[in-house]
Amino acid sequence: MTPDTSAYLERRRQVLAEVRDILITRLKVERAPEHIDPDAYLFGTGLGLDSVDAVELVVALEQRLGLKLPEGARTLRSLRTVGTVIDQVLGVGETS
């Protein structure tokens, strides 16, 4: 594995941990962090979030990770699963 790949995978693990923490602490998802699968749908029969939760998730990501997510359809598509949220965060750029 190349150093770039290792760094990317570590960053992805960090963002997953942040997203899981936001889901549990701010959105009151009642699951242990390790039981929030990256493929879990955020809405409906997945984690059961609603549109207000979606706004709260975006605000929490922007505040905690110091980034600005784009508005519109691209962001809506990125809110399908935990994994698509991570992809969106990583696609925005470095988020320290």
N, C-alpha and C positions, 0 to 999 in steps of 0.2 A: 504494500500500500504506500502510495506517495505521501510526502508531507502535506501537500495541498489537500489530498483526499482525507487524511487524518484530521486536519484542521477543520475542514468542512463538516465532517461527521461529528466532531466535538461541538462545534457551534450549533449544529442541528439538535444535539442532545440538550444543550443549554436552553435553546429556545423552546423545545418541548417541555422542559421542566418549568419554564416561566409561564407558558400557556396553561399547563396543568394547574399551576398554583393560582393563576387568575381565575380559572374555571371554578376551582374549589373555594377560594377565599372571597372573591368578589361576586361570583355568579351563583354561589351556593350549590354547585353540583355535588351531590352526596355520593362520592366515590373516592376510593383511595387513589392517589396519583398513578400508581402502577396499573390500575384498572381503567384508566382513560387511554384507550387505544388510539394511535395516530390515525387510524382509518375510521374512527367513530364519527358518525354524522352529528353535527351540532344541534340540529333541529329535529322536530318530529319524534320518531321512535328512537332516535339516537340519544343524545344527551338531554333532549327536551327543552332546549332554549327557545326563546321567542324573539320578536323583533326588538324589544327593549333590551334584551340581553345582548343582541348583536351590536347595538350602539355602545353599550357598556364595555363589551369586549374590545371593540376598536379603540375606545377612549383609554382603556386600561393598557392596551398594547402600546399606544402612542406615548402615554405617560411613563410607563415602566421602562420601555426600551428606547425612549428618546427618538422616535421616528415619526414621520407623517405618512400615513397610508393614503393612497389616492382615492378620491371619491368616485362613485359610479359603479358600472357593471363589473369592472375588474375586481373591485373589492367585494362585491356581492358574491361573485363566483369563488373568491378565495375563502368565503365563510361556509363552505360546504362541509368540510371535515376538519378535524384537528390538524391533520397533515397539510391540507391546503392553506390553512392559516400560517403554518410554519413556512411553507413555500413562499407565501406572500411576504412575510417578514424578512426572510433571507434574500428575496429578490429586490427589496427596497435598498439594500446596501448595508454597510457596516452599522450595527446598532449597539453601540457601547453605552 
